[in-house]
Amino acid sequence: MTNRTTSKILNFARPFSLRGLAEVLPAGAYKVITEEMLPENVTYPTYQWVSTKMHLHANADRAGDIRMMNVDPRDLEVAHLRDQKMMDSRPRVAFSAHKSNNRAKRVF
């Protein structure tokens, strides 16, 4: 079996929570590592998900404490999409170029 590991950084603009975690995580950048494997003796090679781990920020009380947590990638995606949606939910204002209409219009 061949394994591959990929990593990415997810940025959260607001504090967030994940299912199965009692604490609320602070906003910031989180490194996410995903491991997948390529099974042997398959006719069409496709990687299968094995695990997803997220590096958690160190606790202020215990500087230097590095924590990693196994997470469900679907829960992580939902939390990240929720965070992005909150960022995009602010009303946008566009101004008309016509002299007859100087009022701001909301763009949805």
Backbone torsions as a table, in degrees:
resi	resn	phi	psi	omega
1	MET	NA	140.9	176.9
2	THR	-109.5	131.6	177.8
3	ASN	-108.0	150.7	171.5
4	ARG	-134.1	147.3	-179.1
5	THR	-125.0	130.5	176.1
6	THR	-122.7	149.8	177.6
7	SER	-134.0	150.7	177.2
8	LYS	-149.7	163.6	178.1
9	ILE	-109.8	125.5	174.3
10	LEU	-105.6	129.2	178.7
11	ASN	-103.3	128.1	176.5
12	PHE	-112.9	125.8	-179.6
13	ALA	-82.8	-20.4	-177.6
14	ARG	-131.2	158.9	173.5
15	PRO	-58.0	148.8	-176.9
16	PHE	-145.7	166.8	177.9
17	SER	-131.9	157.9	177.5
18	LEU	-124.9	148.9	177.8
19	ARG	-61.8	134.5	179.6
20	GLY	89.0	-0.8	179.5
21	LEU	-118.4	123.3	-174.8
22	ALA	-74.1	-27.7	-175.6
23	GLU	-91.4	157.7	173.2
24	VAL	-93.2	128.2	-177.8
25	LEU	-87.7	141.5	-178.5
26	PRO	-73.6	159.8	175.1
27	ALA	-62.5	153.1	178.5
28	GLY	150.2	-171.1	-179.8
29	ALA	-98.1	131.6	-178.7
30	TYR	-123.8	131.1	176.5
31	LYS	-84.7	130.0	-179.5
32	VAL	-120.3	127.7	-178.9
33	ILE	-115.9	126.4	179.2
34	THR	-116.6	132.1	177.6
35	GLU	-112.5	134.9	178.2
36	GLU	-132.8	158.1	179.2
37	MET	-128.5	151.6	176.4
38	LEU	-106.8	106.3	-177.6
39	PRO	-64.1	151.5	177.0
40	GLU	-82.8	158.3	174.6
41	ASN	58.5	43.6	174.3
42	VAL	-113.2	146.6	-177.5
43	THR	-76.3	-32.3	179.3
44	TYR	-122.0	111.3	-175.0
45	PRO	-70.3	115.9	174.5
46	THR	-136.8	137.1	178.0
47	TYR	-76.5	142.5	177.4
48	GLN	-113.3	138.7	-179.0
49	TRP	-64.0	137.4	176.7
50	VAL	-113.4	-53.5	-178.8
51	SER	-158.8	156.8	173.4
52	THR	-131.0	127.9	-180.0
53	LYS	-124.4	146.2	-179.9
54	MET	-124.5	132.5	174.6
55	HIS	-77.0	127.2	179.0
56	LEU	-98.8	149.0	178.1
57	HIS	-63.2	145.8	179.1
58	ALA	-65.8	147.2	177.9
59	ASN	-73.5	139.7	179.8
60	ALA	-61.7	-31.0	-179.7
61	ASP	-72.3	-30.6	-176.3
62	ARG	-123.8	76.9	-179.7
63	ALA	-61.1	140.5	-179.2
64	GLY	87.7	-4.7	178.7
65	ASP	-79.5	114.7	179.7
66	ILE	-102.6	126.9	179.5
67	ARG	-120.6	140.5	172.0
68	MET	-124.4	146.2	-176.8
69	MET	-134.6	134.9	171.5
70	ASN	-71.7	131.9	179.8
71	VAL	-130.8	153.9	172.7
72	ASP	-81.9	123.1	-177.2
73	PRO	-59.3	-28.3	178.3
74	ARG	-69.2	-40.5	177.7
75	ASP	-64.9	-39.4	179.0
76	LEU	-65.4	-40.9	178.9
77	GLU	-65.0	-41.4	178.9
78	VAL	-62.5	-44.6	179.6
79	ALA	-63.3	-41.0	-179.5
80	HIS	-68.8	-41.9	177.5
81	LEU	-64.6	-38.5	177.5
82	ARG	-62.1	-42.1	179.1
83	ASP	-64.3	-43.2	179.1
84	GLN	-66.6	-38.1	180.0
85	LYS	-64.8	-38.4	178.3
86	MET	-64.1	-36.0	178.1
87	MET	-68.1	-36.2	-177.8
88	ASP	-84.1	-7.6	-174.9
89	SER	-82.3	-5.9	177.6
90	ARG	-67.5	138.5	-179.5
91	PRO	-64.7	138.4	177.2
92	ARG	-102.4	141.8	-178.6
93	VAL	-119.9	131.0	176.7
94	ALA	-121.4	143.8	-179.8
95	PHE	-106.0	138.6	-179.9
96	SER	-75.8	144.3	178.2
97	ALA	-83.6	-11.9	-178.9
98	HIS	-77.3	139.3	-179.6
99	LYS	-68.4	-27.6	-175.9
100	SER	-73.9	-16.8	-177.2
101	ASN	-130.0	93.0	-178.2
102	ASN	-94.6	-1.5	-179.3
103	ARG	-76.7	149.4	178.3
104	ALA	-75.5	144.3	176.6
105	LYS	-117.9	140.4	175.0
106	ARG	-80.4	139.2	177.6
107	VAL	-110.6	124.6	-178.4
108	PHE	-111.4	NA	NA
